Amino acid sequence: MNNVVDSEWAESHFPLYTADSIISLYGTSNLPIYKINESLTVLIAIASGKGVLKTDDQMYELIEGSVILLPAHSRATLIANLLHPFHAYMLIITTREQGRLLPGSMTRKSDVVSNSLVHFFPNEPAIVTNMEELYVHRLPGSEIRHVQNQIVFHQIILQLLETQKARYAAIEQPSMERSITYLENHYSDKITRELLAEIAGVSRSHYSILFKQLTDFSPNEYLSRLRVHRAKELLISGSGTLREIALKVGYKDEFYLSRRFKQKTGAAPSAYGRASFQRVAVLLTPYASHLLLLGLEPSVVISDSSEYVNSSDLEPPQKMIFINATCSVEQVKSLLLDNNIELIIAASQHLYQYGMHAEQLRAVAPIVEISWMEIGWKEHLRLIARVIQRRDQAEQWLKDFEKEEHASRSLVKQSGAANEIISILVIKPEQLLVYGARNVGYVLYQSLGLQPPARIKQGIDERGDQFHSIPIEISELAEYAGDRILVIVFPDIKGSTAHSEAVFKSTYWYKLPAVQRNAVHLLDRDAWIPYNPVSIRLQLQRAVALFTNDQ
């Protein structure tokens, strides 16, 4: 079948790293201080000797093998140890967008050059060695050497990324982790630093130092953020009076909450529930498309895919940043803080799926949990619209969509499909499913009012929008196959759909009346599976074209 409407999904791409310049620095008694004030990202590697690097609020002791990554626009001072003068290499790193991107494509953020934090690696001799090689051959005499330089440069970038990932993935203070988790789960209780230090098994003074290193906040700041952000969540949901909210989050009364709230936000709690948000993060792409439909571009999308909704009805995202959902919780928190997120929208099911929970992210920003499977896409839209103060826009869109549904149903009623039983079969690498009332099932069975198989109809009648699908065995095909079958095949991890042959070449498949009458339609997964308002509307258009062109 030919696609009647282009897929609304467009992929984003990572930028290309480039080396702007590399220089050699010497700290001596004649020149003990070197000022750094670069507009681009700076990587410094200590080849020999010792020194100190000072930024606005930190000081780092540097020795041979030390590497430090400074974000763009950093101001720092490199100071030599006069007894052990240093020799260092300074690499200026930048990025550029890939060429020949498809229309609507966008570039993802770079973890090396987009971070606003200083990253200090005390012992990375391999990076230092590669920096030295890059400097020695900075003026290549042949194309072979030029390509070798590119390889060495990207080895440095790879080493930085791997080192950053390892640091986030393997926190070396499990006892500190336990104390932070305790704080996140008991923020409404009376908590002392002595108690937290006891849980961590360290002294009170050392605890504060370690806590700051792990979170970038003092324990008191972290606790205050947890309480104020939880208060924001309760204000958004309208859960109780100000006094009740104060007691729930651990403050003695509403006056103390108001004081803390104003310190953190500059506004009174009474005004917060009516606030409009500008910097919102969402977990998974469907909720991003809800925001885009409502005219608010999410600042950050936490997702296992870099794809986003791209439709002629929507403005293409300009600054949307993707964070891989498989990153560690600490890395996700750090990146959200870097982007000054005001609100996080997520489903508890998705948080759990990726090893996160609301308590861990609450120190970054308040979290509004929008249930995923418990409600359908229309309620997703309404709830998100209420949170960001755009209910009128949501209701108008839904009203317009209902008119389109009615017109589409009238068209399809004139086709042969109106009197047929329609089945939606989904073939995954290790599973065979028959779809119900979600995804393309919503469009067929609810928007267009077409007839599902009897068992699917029973599931829709009982569970409505919550009825996603039924897993079946290949031997059960005849029980769910209708007069017409729509088939969607999910490829395996390598992109192969060879596993579908086990179905298509089986005797169970050949015996189906729809197969014998050639009433089978193979649908593109990316065009028919997404579950959000924009995708549902486009699927409706595709379904009308499919059934009215097949008369």
Secondary structure, 3 states (H helix, E strand, C coil): CCCCCCCCEEEEECCEEEEEEEEEEECCCCCCEEEEECCCEEEEEEEECCEEEECCCCEEEECCCCEEEECCCCEEEEEEECCECCEEEEEEEEEECCCCCCCCCEECCCCCCCCCCCEEECCCHHHHHHHHHHHHCCCCCCHHHHHHHHHHHHHHHHHHHHHHHHHHHCCCCHHHHHHHHHHHHCCCCCCCHHHHHHHHCCCHHHHHHHHHHHHCCCHHHHHHHHHHHHHHHHHHHCCCCHHHHHHHHCCCCHHHHHHHHHHHHCCCHHHHCCCCCCCEEEECHHHHHHHHHCCCCCCEEEECCCEEECCCCCCCCCCCEEEECCCCHHHHHHHHHHCCCCEEEECHHHHHHCCCCHHHHCCCCCEEECCCCCCCHHHHHHHHHHHCCCHHHHHHHHHHHHHHHHHHHHHHHCCHHHHCEEEEEEEECCEEEEECCCCHHHHHHHHCCCECCHHHHHHHHHHHHHCCEEECCHHHHHHHCCCEEEEEECCCCCCCCHHHHHHHCCHHHHCCHHHHCCCEEEECHHHHCCCCHHHHHHHHHHHHHHHHCCC
